[in-house]
Amino acid sequence: MGTKMKTTQGPRQSTNTPGVWYKDLLNEKGKSVDKQFGIRWRDEDGKSKLKVIGTYSAGIREKFCKIKLEEITTKIRLGEDLPHLAKPKQSMTVTKMMDIYYEHKSATLKDVEKEKRRFINHLKKPIGGTLLQNLTEEHISELQDSLKVTLSVASIRALFVQVNAAYKYIILKKLWVGDIPTAHIKYETLNNVRERYLTLTEIDQLLKVCYNTSYDIYLFVRLSLSTGGRVGSIMTIRAIDVKPDNNSLILSDHKNESTYTGFYNDDLKALLLKRISELDAPTDKIIKIAKSHLSYKLGSIMDVLFNQTVENDDRKNRVVPHTLRHTFASQLAIAGTPIYTIQTLMNHKSIEMTMRYAKLAPDQGMNAVMDLYK
């Protein structure tokens, strides 16, 4: 068992908050090794009162002392009994905090289990057992650098956004008090807007390979290129959603929690009717294979066809299943489709989301300007 370090107290010093003070705790060499925080106020009789709140190493900060001081002065002003100066719980680990946060978010977070796995896979081992008051901005910065080897900038950002939200939640619920080390994280500039879309020749290449690989993958690609639906939207199309009378179908936009209409040509209609005839119930899904299996198989096909010289983390240029949605909108713009029509077909909430495709329009207004005063 180690010997407890002996310390002496330096003089009481003021902070930026009136009524909140601190003392340096000095080791035998006179070096500051910790800080002890306290508050000072006047009671009903005008007598000065001092109260030690706790040390920096125990998670006590100026902000917490200010809150306690305001509680006392408010009680005195209102003539009520003084509050109990309870110290915050400081034995909580990062993993415990995240468990509390995920339990709270389970009712509103779309895929809380996915977020849990992300934390377990990448953060639990390096910082999961760390006490919250011992986690610093330096730790976070070093961890960010180490994660760059295996994760994209977007994934790293998502991880620490979750941790930051968890800190805020437990402080709000008064389960813990202290500084949030993730509050001032500086993230790398995220420029991950996909620019890659498939040309007509590349579409033909992809369809030929998919046709010879799997009917479900082939049907998925055809639906994606015809409707521009996200992967999740295509995977949840049911037989009842297909309307052959007017070559349309209902798509569920899980991101925006809405539904919208997509369209298809007669060739694809024949494929859909064939698949529907093979299903047992109107609520059966058109695509029979699991999303994970489709993503793996289709991703592998795309890697062979289009990603041989593309880096794994090149989000802008790498062809992935989501590229089919981008291809749908891009080819519409190239064909001269009005931008507001593309917005409707993509189910974009705002026109700003669709304007990225305007640059692909055939003349971008040049012909209109050239003929303006003739």
RABEL-V508183 format. One record per residue. N is the residue number from 1. RES is the residue in one small letter. PHI is phi in degrees with one decimal (999 if undefined). PSI is psi in whole degrees, 0 to 359 (* if undefined). BURIAL is # if it has 24 or more other ideal C-beta (glycine too) atoms within 12 Angstrom, else .. Layout:
BEGIN
n;res;phi;psi;burial
N;RES;PHI;PSI;BURIAL
N;RES;PHI;PSI;BURIAL
END
This chain:
BEGIN
n;res;phi;psi;burial
1;m;999;128;.
2;g;-74.0;156;.
3;t;-82.7;135;.
4;k;-68.5;133;.
5;m;-68.3;133;.
6;k;-84.1;135;.
7;t;-133.1;157;.
8;t;-122.0;158;.
9;q;-97.1;135;.
10;g;-81.7;182;.
11;p;-68.0;154;.
12;r;-69.7;133;.
13;q;-125.7;149;.
14;s;-79.2;154;.
15;t;-109.7;185;#
16;n;-72.7;347;.
17;t;-100.9;116;.
18;p;-55.1;132;.
19;g;93.0;350;#
20;v;-108.5;130;#
21;w;-131.1;171;#
22;y;-149.3;160;#
23;k;-128.2;138;#
24;d;-73.2;136;.
25;l;-96.9;120;#
26;l;-107.2;141;.
27;n;-81.7;186;.
28;e;-63.5;338;.
29;k;-93.1;4;.
30;g;81.3;12;.
31;k;-91.3;137;.
32;s;-70.2;124;.
33;v;-116.1;351;.
34;d;-167.3;174;#
35;k;-130.4;140;#
36;q;-110.2;124;#
37;f;-100.0;149;#
38;g;-154.4;177;#
39;i;-130.9;159;#
40;r;-137.0;134;#
41;w;-151.5;173;#
42;r;-112.7;135;.
43;d;-80.9;190;.
44;e;-60.4;333;.
45;d;-94.3;4;.
46;g;84.1;8;.
47;k;-82.7;140;.
48;s;-74.3;135;.
49;k;-124.0;142;.
50;l;-122.2;145;.
51;k;-144.5;126;#
52;v;-79.8;129;#
53;i;-96.5;316;#
54;g;159.6;184;#
55;t;-104.7;161;#
56;y;-61.5;319;#
57;s;-65.0;338;.
58;a;-90.9;6;#
59;g;96.1;2;#
60;i;-78.6;135;#
61;r;-132.6;168;#
62;e;-57.3;321;#
63;k;-62.8;318;#
64;f;-64.6;318;#
65;c;-62.3;321;#
66;k;-61.2;318;#
67;i;-61.4;315;#
68;k;-64.4;320;#
69;l;-64.3;318;#
70;e;-64.5;324;.
71;e;-61.5;316;#
72;i;-66.6;311;#
73;t;-65.8;327;#
74;t;-67.6;317;.
75;k;-61.8;318;.
76;i;-63.1;317;.
77;r;-64.0;325;.
78;l;-91.0;356;.
79;g;73.6;28;.
80;e;-102.7;169;.
81;d;-66.2;147;.
82;l;-69.7;145;.
83;p;-71.5;157;.
84;h;-76.2;126;.
85;l;-80.4;71;#
86;a;-73.2;138;.
87;k;-84.1;145;#
88;p;-67.4;155;#
89;k;-71.0;127;.
90;q;-121.6;13;#
91;s;-98.9;11;.
92;m;-81.0;135;#
93;t;-93.3;167;#
94;v;-61.2;318;#
95;t;-61.5;317;#
96;k;-61.5;317;#
97;m;-59.5;314;#
98;m;-66.1;324;#
99;d;-61.4;317;#
100;i;-62.8;316;#
101;y;-65.5;315;#
102;y;-66.7;326;#
103;e;-64.0;320;.
104;h;-65.0;321;.
105;k;-85.5;355;.
106;s;-58.7;332;.
107;a;-83.8;339;.
108;t;-118.7;333;.
109;l;-75.9;127;.
110;k;-58.5;317;.
111;d;-134.7;71;.
112;v;-64.1;327;.
113;e;-65.2;324;.
114;k;-64.8;318;.
115;e;-66.4;322;#
116;k;-60.1;313;#
117;r;-62.0;322;.
118;r;-62.2;316;#
119;f;-64.5;314;#
120;i;-61.5;318;.
121;n;-70.6;328;.
122;h;-119.7;336;#
123;l;-119.6;336;#
124;k;-61.8;316;#
125;k;-66.7;312;.
126;p;-74.1;326;#
127;i;-134.2;359;#
128;g;-57.7;322;#
129;g;-89.1;2;.
130;t;-76.4;135;#
131;l;-66.9;144;#
132;l;-57.1;320;#
133;q;-70.8;346;#
134;n;-95.9;353;.
135;l;-84.6;124;#
136;t;-116.3;169;#
137;e;-62.9;328;.
138;e;-64.9;318;.
139;h;-59.5;315;#
140;i;-63.3;317;#
141;s;-62.4;316;.
142;e;-64.7;321;.
143;l;-66.7;320;#
144;q;-57.0;314;#
145;d;-62.3;319;.
146;s;-70.0;329;.
147;l;-74.7;341;#
148;k;-62.2;338;.
149;v;-65.8;325;.
150;t;-116.8;343;.
151;l;-120.4;154;#
152;s;-78.1;165;#
153;v;-58.4;319;.
154;a;-63.6;319;#
155;s;-67.5;319;#
156;i;-63.8;317;#
157;r;-59.3;315;#
158;a;-60.9;320;#
159;l;-59.9;309;#
160;f;-80.4;339;#
161;v;-63.6;320;.
162;q;-64.3;315;#
163;v;-62.8;317;#
164;n;-61.3;317;#
165;a;-64.7;324;#
166;a;-66.0;317;#
167;y;-57.0;312;#
168;k;-60.7;323;.
169;y;-67.3;313;#
170;i;-70.5;332;#
171;i;-70.9;318;#
172;l;-59.1;320;.
173;k;-85.4;6;.
174;k;58.7;35;.
175;l;-90.5;345;#
176;w;-163.5;150;#
177;v;-132.4;135;#
178;g;161.7;182;#
179;d;-77.6;152;#
180;i;-100.1;110;#
181;p;-68.6;342;#
182;t;-93.6;2;#
183;a;-65.9;329;.
184;h;-119.4;29;.
185;i;-63.7;137;#
186;k;-103.7;118;.
187;y;-93.7;153;#
188;e;-64.2;147;.
189;t;-59.9;128;.
190;l;-99.4;108;.
191;n;-120.4;80;.
192;n;-115.1;22;.
193;v;-66.3;123;.
194;r;-69.6;127;#
195;e;-106.3;341;.
196;r;-77.5;131;#
197;y;-137.6;161;#
198;l;-86.4;138;#
199;t;-77.3;170;.
200;l;-61.7;323;.
201;t;-65.4;318;.
202;e;-66.9;325;#
203;i;-62.0;316;#
204;d;-60.6;318;.
205;q;-59.8;312;.
206;l;-63.4;315;#
207;l;-63.7;322;#
208;k;-63.4;316;.
209;v;-67.6;316;#
210;c;-64.6;322;#
211;y;-60.8;322;.
212;n;-85.5;357;.
213;t;-102.9;307;#
214;s;-160.9;133;.
215;y;-64.0;321;.
216;d;-65.5;318;#
217;i;-67.4;320;#
218;y;-61.8;314;#
219;l;-64.7;321;#
220;f;-60.4;313;#
221;v;-63.9;317;#
222;r;-60.8;316;#
223;l;-65.9;320;#
224;s;-64.3;316;#
225;l;-72.1;338;#
226;s;-90.4;332;#
227;t;-116.5;340;#
228;g;72.7;13;#
229;g;-67.4;149;#
230;r;-66.0;164;#
231;v;-55.0;313;#
232;g;-61.7;324;#
233;s;-67.5;316;#
234;i;-66.1;320;#
235;m;-67.8;341;#
236;t;-105.9;10;#
237;i;-66.8;129;#
238;r;-106.5;165;#
239;a;-56.5;321;#
240;i;-67.4;341;.
241;d;-80.4;344;#
242;v;-85.8;126;#
243;k;-115.8;87;.
244;p;-66.6;337;#
245;d;-60.5;326;.
246;n;-126.2;24;.
247;n;51.9;47;.
248;s;-131.8;168;#
249;l;-152.0;159;#
250;i;-97.4;126;#
251;l;-108.2;138;#
252;s;-95.5;120;#
253;d;-93.1;96;#
254;h;-70.1;336;.
255;k;-71.3;316;.
256;n;-99.1;3;.
257;e;52.2;56;.
258;s;-149.6;174;.
259;t;-123.8;154;.
260;y;-152.6;174;#
261;t;-104.0;135;#
262;g;-117.4;166;#
263;f;-132.2;163;#
264;y;-152.4;158;#
265;n;-86.8;178;.
266;d;-66.8;328;.
267;d;-63.7;314;.
268;l;-70.1;329;#
269;k;-60.7;320;#
270;a;-62.5;320;.
271;l;-66.0;320;#
272;l;-67.0;317;#
273;l;-65.0;324;.
274;k;-62.7;315;.
275;r;-66.7;319;#
276;i;-61.3;325;#
277;s;-66.6;341;.
278;e;-91.1;350;.
279;l;-88.2;159;.
280;d;-90.5;331;.
281;a;-142.7;155;.
282;p;-61.5;337;.
283;t;-90.4;0;.
284;d;-68.6;147;.
285;k;-79.5;145;#
286;i;-64.5;316;#
287;i;-90.6;121;#
288;k;-86.3;333;#
289;i;-82.2;161;.
290;a;-71.1;152;.
291;k;-59.6;318;#
292;s;-63.4;320;.
293;h;-67.4;317;.
294;l;-62.1;314;#
295;s;-60.2;320;#
296;y;-67.9;311;.
297;k;-67.2;313;#
298;l;-67.9;321;#
299;g;-59.9;320;#
300;s;-64.2;319;.
301;i;-62.3;315;#
302;m;-66.1;324;#
303;d;-61.3;315;.
304;v;-65.8;317;.
305;l;-77.1;321;#
306;f;-128.0;346;#
307;n;-113.5;19;.
308;q;-60.4;325;.
309;t;-112.6;15;.
310;v;-103.7;133;.
311;e;-65.9;150;.
312;n;-60.8;327;.
313;d;-96.9;11;.
314;d;-83.8;82;.
315;r;-64.7;330;#
316;k;-71.1;327;.
317;n;-115.7;350;.
318;r;-76.1;134;#
319;v;-86.8;123;#
320;v;-134.6;171;#
321;p;-51.4;324;#
322;h;-66.1;340;#
323;t;-59.8;334;#
324;l;-63.6;323;#
325;r;-65.8;316;#
326;h;-64.4;323;#
327;t;-64.3;317;#
328;f;-54.3;308;#
329;a;-68.2;321;#
330;s;-65.2;316;#
331;q;-68.1;328;#
332;l;-62.7;315;#
333;a;-64.1;317;#
334;i;-60.3;326;.
335;a;-79.4;359;.
336;g;88.8;16;.
337;t;-66.7;133;#
338;p;-55.4;142;.
339;i;-61.7;326;#
340;y;-71.3;330;.
341;t;-68.1;319;.
342;i;-61.9;319;#
343;q;-57.6;316;#
344;t;-64.6;315;.
345;l;-66.9;331;#
346;m;-87.6;347;#
347;n;59.7;40;#
348;h;-75.5;140;#
349;k;-69.4;324;.
350;s;-131.3;155;.
351;i;-67.4;335;.
352;e;-59.9;326;.
353;m;-66.9;332;.
354;t;-90.8;338;#
355;m;-61.9;341;.
356;r;-61.5;338;#
357;y;-90.0;350;#
358;a;-61.4;330;#
359;k;-66.2;345;.
360;l;-90.4;355;#
361;a;-59.8;149;#
362;p;-51.1;311;.
363;d;-124.2;355;.
364;q;49.9;33;.
365;g;93.2;357;.
366;m;-61.0;314;.
367;n;-63.4;323;.
368;a;-64.3;320;.
369;v;-69.8;319;.
370;m;-61.7;329;.
371;d;-100.1;8;.
372;l;-59.3;316;.
373;y;-113.3;24;.
374;k;-85.0;*;.
END
